[in-house]
């Protein structure tokens, strides 16, 4: 299975393009909420025991499905969940910060070259977002929160 390579590809593309995208979003919005890309060490492909500083990105493997393509080939379709982790002083500010970070993730992976693909040829499609606890009115106030962007990744495995 190519999920390990796909996760590594997603992390590499995010590291390359998040700084550009966050700068562009900041310039467009021109307000007090300035987002930044995570530091080089704050991109993770799995759980992290020592919880990182913010912002951080966790790229997690989701479910995979397979279908036969020809006599000896498989088309794999997997999901990759990109967890954006950030912090701010209030729920209103954190909400906007997470929404902008999620936008930067989508634009980095879908719009930047190679468009809709990773360096190793995985096709990328954003499927949905899963807003975190800051978007639940009954949730206790927290300084930090997550926002998840789910991508579908397709690849022919031979």
C-alpha positions as CSV (number, residue, x, y, z in Angstrom):
1,X,0.0,0.0,0.0
2,X,1.1,3.5,-0.8
3,X,-0.4,5.3,2.1
4,X,2.9,5.9,3.8
5,X,4.2,7.6,0.7
6,X,1.0,9.6,0.2
7,X,1.2,11.0,3.8
8,X,4.8,11.9,3.3
9,X,4.0,13.6,0.0
10,X,1.2,15.6,1.6
11,X,3.5,16.8,4.4
12,X,6.2,17.8,1.9
13,X,3.8,19.8,-0.2
14,X,2.4,21.5,2.9
15,X,5.8,22.4,4.1
16,X,6.7,23.9,0.8
17,X,3.5,26.0,0.2
18,X,1.9,26.9,3.5
19,X,4.3,29.9,4.1
20,X,3.3,31.3,0.7
21,X,-0.4,30.7,1.2
22,X,-0.6,32.1,4.7
23,X,1.2,35.3,3.5
24,X,-1.3,35.6,0.7
25,X,-4.3,35.2,2.9
26,X,-3.0,37.7,5.4
27,X,-2.5,40.3,2.6
28,X,-6.0,39.6,1.4
29,X,-7.7,39.9,4.8
30,X,-5.5,42.8,6.1
31,X,-6.8,42.6,9.6
32,X,-5.5,41.8,13.1
33,X,-5.6,38.1,12.6
34,X,-2.3,37.1,11.1
35,X,-1.8,33.4,10.5
36,X,1.6,31.8,10.0
37,X,2.7,28.5,8.6
38,X,3.8,25.9,11.2
39,X,7.6,25.7,11.9
40,X,9.4,22.9,10.0
41,X,9.2,20.6,13.0
42,X,5.5,21.1,13.6
43,X,4.3,18.8,10.7
44,X,3.4,15.3,11.9
45,X,2.4,12.1,10.2
46,X,1.0,10.5,13.3
47,X,0.3,11.1,17.0
48,X,2.8,13.2,19.0
49,X,3.4,12.5,22.7
50,X,4.8,15.9,23.4
51,X,2.1,18.1,22.1
52,X,3.5,20.8,19.8
53,X,3.4,24.5,19.9
54,X,0.9,26.2,17.6
55,X,0.4,26.3,14.7
56,X,0.9,22.6,13.9
57,X,-0.4,20.2,11.2
58,X,-1.1,16.5,11.6
59,X,-1.5,14.5,8.4
60,X,-3.2,11.2,9.3
61,X,-4.0,8.2,7.2
62,X,-7.8,7.5,6.9
63,X,-9.6,4.6,5.4
64,X,-8.6,3.0,2.1
65,X,-10.6,1.2,-0.6
66,X,-9.4,-0.7,-3.6
67,X,-10.8,-1.7,-7.0
68,X,-9.2,-3.8,-9.7
69,X,-7.7,-2.0,-12.7
70,X,-6.7,-4.6,-15.3
71,X,-5.4,-8.1,-14.6
72,X,-2.6,-7.1,-12.2
73,X,-3.4,-3.5,-11.1
74,X,-5.3,-2.0,-8.2
75,X,-6.7,1.5,-8.0
76,X,-6.4,2.6,-4.4
77,X,-8.5,5.4,-3.0
78,X,-7.6,6.6,0.4
79,X,-8.5,9.4,2.7
80,X,-6.0,11.6,4.4
81,X,-7.1,13.8,7.2
82,X,-5.2,17.1,7.7
83,X,-5.7,18.3,11.2
84,X,-4.8,22.0,11.6
85,X,-4.0,22.9,15.2
86,X,-3.9,26.6,16.3
87,X,-4.6,28.9,19.3
88,X,-5.9,32.3,20.1
89,X,-7.3,34.4,22.9
90,X,-11.0,33.9,22.2
91,X,-13.3,31.6,20.4
92,X,-14.1,34.2,17.8
93,X,-10.5,34.8,17.0
94,X,-9.6,31.1,17.1
95,X,-12.5,30.3,14.7
96,X,-11.2,32.8,12.1
97,X,-7.6,31.6,12.5
98,X,-8.6,27.9,12.0
99,X,-10.8,28.7,9.0
100,X,-7.9,30.6,7.4
101,X,-5.4,27.9,8.2
102,X,-7.8,25.3,6.6
103,X,-8.1,27.5,3.5
104,X,-4.3,27.7,3.3
105,X,-4.1,23.8,3.5
106,X,-6.6,23.4,0.7
107,X,-4.9,25.9,-1.5
108,X,-1.5,24.5,-0.8
109,X,-2.5,21.0,-1.8
110,X,-5.0,21.6,-4.5
111,X,-3.9,24.7,-6.3
112,X,-0.1,24.8,-6.0
113,X,2.1,22.9,-8.5
114,X,1.7,20.1,-9.3
115,X,-2.0,21.1,-9.3
116,X,-4.3,18.6,-7.7
117,X,-1.4,16.1,-7.3
118,X,1.6,15.3,-5.1
119,X,5.2,15.0,-6.3
120,X,4.8,11.2,-6.6
121,X,1.7,11.4,-8.8
122,X,-1.1,10.9,-6.2
123,X,-4.3,12.7,-7.3
124,X,-5.6,14.9,-4.5
125,X,-9.2,16.1,-4.1
126,X,-10.6,18.0,-1.1
127,X,-13.7,16.2,0.1
128,X,-15.0,17.9,3.2
129,X,-14.1,19.8,6.4
130,X,-14.8,18.8,9.9
131,X,-14.9,21.9,12.2
132,X,-13.6,21.3,15.7
133,X,-14.9,22.2,19.2
134,X,-14.5,26.0,18.7
135,X,-17.6,25.7,16.4
136,X,-19.8,24.1,19.1
137,X,-21.6,26.7,21.2
138,X,-21.9,24.4,24.2
139,X,-18.2,23.6,24.3
140,X,-16.0,24.8,27.1
141,X,-13.7,27.7,26.2
142,X,-10.2,26.5,25.2
143,X,-7.2,28.4,23.9
144,X,-6.4,25.8,21.3
145,X,-8.4,23.9,18.7
146,X,-8.4,21.7,15.6
147,X,-10.0,22.0,12.2
148,X,-9.9,19.0,9.9
149,X,-9.7,18.9,6.1
150,X,-10.3,15.5,4.5
151,X,-8.7,14.8,1.1
152,X,-9.3,11.9,-1.2
153,X,-6.1,10.5,-2.7
154,X,-6.1,8.1,-5.7
155,X,-3.3,6.1,-7.2
156,X,-2.9,3.2,-9.5
157,X,-0.9,0.5,-7.6
158,X,0.8,-2.1,-9.8
